[in-house]
Amino acid sequence: MKPEYDFSQGERGKFYRAGAKLKIPVYLDEDVLTSLNERAASRGIEVSELVNEILKRDQELSGASK
């Protein structure tokens, strides 16, 4: 960090929000996204719901859900 930065007027925790949740973007390959969109549409659910189901099933199979 450069020494000329002046934080004397800074406010600690100005943007902190208790309980705020971070939603991390996930970038999928185009062919994967297309497949997921088609599968979700055929079941009448959102893609995020389908992806969560798939990931939870994977966790159960791998034993990582503990």
For each residue, the residues with C-beta under 8 A, 3 or more apart:
1: 5
2: 5
3:
4:
5: 1 2
6: 9
7: 10
8:
9: 6
10: 7 14
11: 14
12:
13: 16
14: 10 11
15:
16: 13
17: 20
18:
19:
20: 17
21:
22:
23:
24:
25:
26: 51
27:
28: 32 33 36
29: 32 33
30: 33 34
31: 34 35
32: 28 29 35 36
33: 28 29 30 36 37 47
34: 30 31 37 38
35: 31 32 38 39
36: 28 32 33 39 40 47 50 51
37: 33 34 40 41 47
38: 34 35 41 42
39: 35 36 42 43 50
40: 36 37 43 45 46 47 49 50
41: 37 38 44
42: 38 39
43: 39 40 50
44: 41
45: 40 49 50
46: 40 49 50
47: 33 36 37 40 50 51
48: 51 52
49: 40 45 46 52 53
50: 36 39 40 43 45 46 47 53 54
51: 26 36 47 48 54 55
52: 48 49 55 56
53: 49 50 56 57
54: 50 51 57 58
55: 51 52 58 59
56: 52 53 59 60 65
57: 53 54 60 61
58: 54 55 61 62
59: 55 56 62 63 64 65
60: 56 57 63 65
61: 57 58
62: 58 59
63: 59 60 66
64: 59
65: 56 59 60
66: 63
